[in-house]
Amino acid sequence: MRKILVFLAFTIMLLTLAACNDNTDTINIDDVDINTALSSDAPTAEPEPIEPEPTEQPLPNESSGVFYHFYTLGFSVEFPAFWEGKFSVDNTSFELDEGPVDIAGIYHIATRDELYILHGFEYGGRILTLGRATGEHFTYDNAPIMAGGSIFLAQTGGYTYFVNFPSGVEHNTDDPYSEAAVEYLEMIGNWEPSHWDFLIDSFMLIDTTGTSLEQSGQPTDAEIEAFYNKAVEAMSWFRMASMPVDYEDTTTDEDGNIYYRVVVDGINSLADLEAHLHTIFATDIVEDLMDFRHHPVMYRDFDGVLHTVGGARGGDITRGDEVHEIIRTTREHHGYDFMVYRVIVDILGGENLDEVIDYELYDFSLSRVDGDWIFLNFNLVR
């Protein structure tokens, strides 16, 4: 019996080893040597480029990560799924003798916020920089960005597409075990070179000829900023001051309260006001605003025309400067369906309210519902 058991164990071991050998996946990155690219002994020879063909085919509908389309750079990559909602992008450009270099800096939101609070440093938390430089002549000894390590994703079509990594520490070294620092280190894979394979594997050129953000269904930063201001105006009609009125055109209700006719283009009745709110806010926000709990009610129709009792509270004088940030995240291959509009407001103190003593952070979620963007949550910051 013992001999049979030993024979069976030996047979199972052989079968297991054979299965492991057959199923082992080997990542082939002959075209781009990440370990060499990130080391100080980078090769002087021009790297062999990857030359993907531009495509107009849609990206896959199903993905385990976060597809991000860099229209100014002409390519897309897929970030790990756990990055979603944790990073944002700074877009900029600079000039070299050969032509412009467009770059997109990817940074960790929580780390940037932490370093700003601790040290007033506004640009920390960088994870990597993606870029497109004019020309295919660049080498690792003559990269578009020399500080830090670089990987060339492709050299084709008159451009060099690359990723560059920080040359210094970007997280909180005072408390490397803070929640933000731990999350940052997780996102960068503790600088293991193989962690960045996803950039090479998912890199894809996109055809941006004749395509603008508006045409592709993606709102620009200016459009989002204008939409935020529109939301502030609408919310202010309920929380700050009533809508503009004609003080010469009044009506008195059954209790003797004086109402003034509202004068806002396109909003002539209570139904118009509610419809306007639905173009900006989620249904629960609209229902809350239109639920007039006090008497006299703030808005009502007289003979089908919108009137208000008026009133104003003014702004909060303890609120100072604001910093606005748009945090985009891609959940569908054809565009953004969710983003966050972040507002950071200084809190003023001191005898003359001329000292910044604290700050408040507000994150307002935007989502595309039935093709239209609306705020899922919103309130005034001052």
N, C-alpha and C positions, 0 to 999 in steps of 0.2 A: 504493500500500500504506500509506504514512504517513497519507493522508487517512482511510482506512478505520479504522486504529488510533485516530486522534484521535476519529473519530465514535463508535466503540465505547466509548472511555473516557468521553466526555461523556454517552453514554446510560446507562452504569452509574452514574455519579455522580448523575444525575437520579433514577434508580430508588432508589438508596440513601437520598437525602434524602427521597423520598416515603415510603419504609418507615419511616424514623425518625419522621416527623411522624405517621404513622398509629398507631404503637405506643407513643408517649410517654405514660406514666401520670402524671397530675397528682393529688397528694394534696390533697383538699379538706377543709380544717379550718376552714371558715367558722364553725362553731359555737363553736370554741375557738381563739383566736389565741395560739399558744404563744409566739411572739416577744414579743408585747405582755405576756402574763402574766408572763414572766420578766424583763421590763425594769423599770426604775425609773419609767417613764412609764405605769403601768397605768391603764386607763380607769376613770373614776369611775362610769360607767353600769353598771347591773346586766347581767351577761353573758347572752346568749341561751343557755338551757340545752339540753343534750341530754336527751331524755326516753325512754330505753329502757324497754320494758315488762318487769316482772318475769316470769320464766319458770321453769318447772320442767323444761324440756327438758334432757337431758344435754348436756354439752359435747362437742365433736367427739372421736372416738376417736384421730384422727391429728392431730398438731400438730408444728410445727417449733420450738416453744418450751416453756416450763415453765408450765403452768397452776397458779395458786395461788388457792385458795378462802379468802376472808377472811369466815368465818362471822359474826364479831362486827361486821363492817362491812356485811354484806349484799351483797357483790359479789365478783366474781372478775376477775382480769386475767391476761394471759399475758406472762411475762418472756422475754427472748431466751434461746435454747437454751444459749448459752455461759455464762449465769449459773448453770446448774444446779450445785449443790453448793458454790457460792461465796458465797451470801448466807444470812442468817438474819433472824428477825423478832422484834422486841420489841413486845408488845401492852400498851397502857395506855389510860387515859381521863382526862378532866378536865371540869370543869363551867364552863359559861357561863351567863349569865342566862337564856338561852332553853332550856337543857337540856344534857344530856351531849354530849361530843365523844369518840368512840371513834377511836383511831388505832393504826396498825401501822407501826412504824419498820423500814425495810428497810436493813440494813447489810452491808458487805463483811466477811466473817469474817477474812480474812488481815490486812486493815488494822487492824481492831479489836485483834487479837492483837498486831500489831506495835507499835501505839501503847501498849498496856498494858505490853509488855515494856520499851519505851524510856522511857516517861514515867509509867507507872502510871495512865494515863488509860483509863477503862473504857468510854467511850461514843463512841469515834471510829469513823470508817469509814461514817457514815450516807450512804446513796445518795439516799433519798427517804423521805417519810412519806405513807402513804395514810390517809384519814380519812373519817368520816361525822359531820356536825354536825347537830343538831336545828334545823330551820327552812330555808326557801328564800329568805330575805331577804338573804343575804350577798352582798357585792360584792367586787371586788378591792381596794377601799379599806377594806373592813371584812370581811376574810377570817377564818375560824376561827383560823388561825395567821398572824400578821402578819409574823414574821421570815422572810426568804427569799422566794422567788417561789412562787406557787401557780397551779394550773390547776384549774378546776371541771370535773369529769367529767360531772356531772349535777346538776340541782336538780329533784327530783320526790318525790312521796309524803311530803312533810313533812320531807325531808332534803336537805342539800347534800353531795354526794360530791366529794372533792377529793384532789389530790396536792400536797404541799408539798416544796420543795427546801431544802437547807441554806443558811444565810446566810453561812457561813464555810468555811474550808478543812478538810476532813475526813480528808485523807491525810497521809502522812509528808513534810513539807516539808524535813526535815533531809537526806533522801536521796530526792528525787523520782524517782530511777531504780531504786529498790529493786523487787524482784519484786512486792511487794504494792501499791506505789504505781502501778506501770505497769498492773497488772491493774485496780485501782480506776478509774483514768482511762479505761481501755478500757470498763469497764462503764457509766460515765456518759457515754460518747461525747464526752469532752473538752468537755462542756457545750454541744454543738451542739443548739439547740432542736429541730430535726427528729428528733433521736435519740429523743425521748420520744413520737413518734407512736404507738408500740405500745400505750401506756397508753390512748389514746383509741380506737384501733382494736379493742382486745380487751376493753374494759370491758363487763361484763355483770352486771346485777342478778341475785341468786339468792334464791329463796324459802326463808327460814329459819324460817317459822312452824312451831312445834312440833318443830323439828329440833334435836337436841343433837349434840355431837361423838360421843357414844357411839352414838346412833341412826344416824348417818351412817357408822359404821364407822371413825371417826377417834379414836384414843386421845388422851386429854387429857394435859397435861403431868404431872398428878398420877399418872395411870395409868402413864405411861412411867417416872417416878421410882420408883414402887413395883415395876415390873418390873425396873428396874436393881438395886434392893436385893435382889430375889429372886434375880437372877443372882449378885450378890456372895455371898449366903448359900450358894448351891449350889457356887460355885467354892471358897469357903472350906472346905467339907467335904473338899476334896482338897488345897488349898494352904496353909491356915491351921491348921485343927484338925478333928478328926474330928466326925462327927455326934453329937448328944446321945445318951447311953447310960444304961442302968441298970447301975451298977457292982456291983449285987448279983446280977445275972443273967449268969453267965459260962459260957464253954465253952472247953475246951482242945483245940487241934488235935493232929494226929499228931506234931508236933515239940515239943509242950509249950508253944506260944504261947497266951497267954490272950486270948480274944475276949470282947467285951461286947455285949449285945443293944442294937441301935439303937432309940431311942424317938422317932420322928418321925411325926406323924399322916399316914396315907396312904401311907407308905413302909415296907412290912413285909418286902420281899424285894429281892434284887439286881435282879430284873426291874422291880420298882416304882421303884427308884432310877434305873435307866437310862431308863425311860419318863418320869420326872420331868425328867431332864436334857434329853430331846428336846423338851420343851415350852418350853425356854429357849434352847438352843444349837443351832447347826448340827451336822450329823452328824459332821463331822471333829473338832469339839471334844469331842463326847460319846465318840467312839471313843478319843481321846487320854486322857480322864479315866478311862475304864473299862479302859484297858490297863495292868493292874497289873504293872509290870516287876520289882518287888522282892519278896523273901520276908522275912517273911510278908506276904501280900497285905493291902491296907488294908481291903477289904470282902469278905465272903463269906457264903454261906448255911450255916446248920446246921439240918438238918431243915426246910428251906424258910423259915427266919427269918433276917433280915439281922443280921449281927454285924460289929464292927470291932475292930481291935487298939488303937484309940485313938492319942493323940498330938497335940501342938500345937507350933507354932513361935513364935506371937505375932506382933504387928505390927511394922512398921518404924518405929522411933522418930524417924527422920530425915525422916519425911513430916509435913507440917503441914496447913494448911487446904486445903480443896478448893473449887473453883468448878465447878458443873455447868451444861451448856448443851445444849439440844435443838435440833438443826439439821434442819429439815424440808425435804424437797424432794418435788415432785409429779411422778410419771412416768405416772400414769394419771388420766383425767379424773374418775373417781369417788372418788379418795382417794389418800392417801399409800401408796406401796408400798416406800418406802425412806427412812431417816432416819439421822442420826448422833447418838450420845450422847457428848458431849465432856466430859472431866474434866481439869481443870488442877490440879495438886497442887504446893503449895509444898515446896521442899527446904530443910530446916533445917540450920544450921551454927552455928559459934561455940562457945565453951567450954561453954555451957549449952544448946546447941541452941535458942537463942531468937532467932536471926537467919535471915531468909529469904535464902538465897544463890543460889537458882536455882529453876527450876520444871520440871515434866515435864507434857507434854500427851499425853493418850490419846484417840483417836477410835475408838469402838466402833460398828460398823455394825449397824443393825437392818433386817430385811427381812420382808415378809409372804410366807410360803410356805404355799400351800394354805389361806389364810385366817387363819393364825396367825403372830404376830410372833415372830421368833427373832433372837438375836445371831449374826452371821456371824463375829465375832472378839471375844475377851474375855479379860481377865486382871485380877488384882487390882492396885490402884494403890498399895497400901501393905503 
